[in-house]
């Protein structure tokens, strides 16, 4: 069985790493998400989730972060190896957040990630 943990080394943390992703990264955009990605030199992925305060109150912001983290953790095999990812939920998602469920979010994120492999 594959390992479904979210290790500390998989967190994108340093300012220089964020700067690298934002300057050199490709962007995948749909109605609810922006995913910025760039190749790294490691044999594993690192991710970060950025949720703007305009998205909603802390409860909603934390919920969407947990959903995205869980989607990544349980579907690592669908992500190409050796990338840094920054997930940014868009304002449109905050309007529909109570109506959209985990599986719809999962489908949207995995469809975007599938485009990276192409």
N, C-alpha and C positions, 0 to 999 in steps of 0.2 A: 504494500500500500504506500502511496506517495505521502511525503511529509507535508502536513498542512499547518505548519506553524508560521508565525510572522516574526522572524528573528530581528534582533537589534541591528544587525549589519544590513538588513533590508530597508532600513529607514534612511531617507535622504535628509540630511541635517545641515551640513555646512553651507555657509553663505556662498562660498566659491562654487560649490556644486550646483546650487540653485541658479547662480549667475550663468554658469555654463549651459544649463538646460534652457534657460530663457533666451540666451543669445544664439545658441547653435541648434536648438531643437526644432523638430518638425511638429506641426500642430494638426490634430484631428478634432473636428468640431461637428457637433450635432445640436439638436434643440436643447438638450439638458446638460451636456458635458463638453469640456475642452480637455483634451489630453495632450500634454506637451511631452515629447520623448526625445532622447538623444542616446546614442551608443556610448557605453562606458567600457572600461578595459577589464572588467571583472567577469567572472563566470556566474554571476547572479544579478538579479534586478534589485534596484532600490526605488522606493516610491515615496511620494509626499502628497498630501491632500491639503489644498488651500481652499478655505471657505470664507468668503467675505462677510463682514458683519451685516451688510445689507441683505444677506440671504435670509436672515431671520434671527430669532432669539437663540440663545446658547443651546437650548434643548434640541432645537431643530438642526442647528449646525453640527452638534455632536452626533446626532442620529445619522445624518448623511455621511459623516466621516466614518462612523462604525460600519455602515452599509458598504461603503466603498472598500474599506479595509477587509471586510469579510469576503467580499466578491473577489478581491485579489488573493486572499489567503486560500480560499477553497478552489480557485481556478488557475493556479500558477502554471499549470501545464499548457494553458492556452496563450500565455504571454511569451513572446520571444525572449531568449536568454541574453543577458548582457546589456540591458538598457536601464536608464534612469527615467522614471515616469513622474509627472506632476499632474494630478487630477484636480480639475477646477469645475465644481458644479456651477451651472449658470443660473441666473435669476429665474428663468422659465421653470426650472425644476422646483424652486421654492414655492412658486404659485401652485404647483400640482403635487407637492410632496406628500400630502395626506392621501391623495388619490392613487398615486403610483406605488406599486409594491416592489418588493425585493427582486422578484424574478424579471420584472420589466427593466429595472435598473441594470440587472446582470446582463440581460440581452443587449441593451444599448452599449454598455461598456465593452462586452466581448465582440460586438460587431465593429466597434471602432478599433479595438486592438487587432482584430483580424486584418485590417487594412495595412497595418505596419508590416506584416509578413509579406505582403504583395509587392 
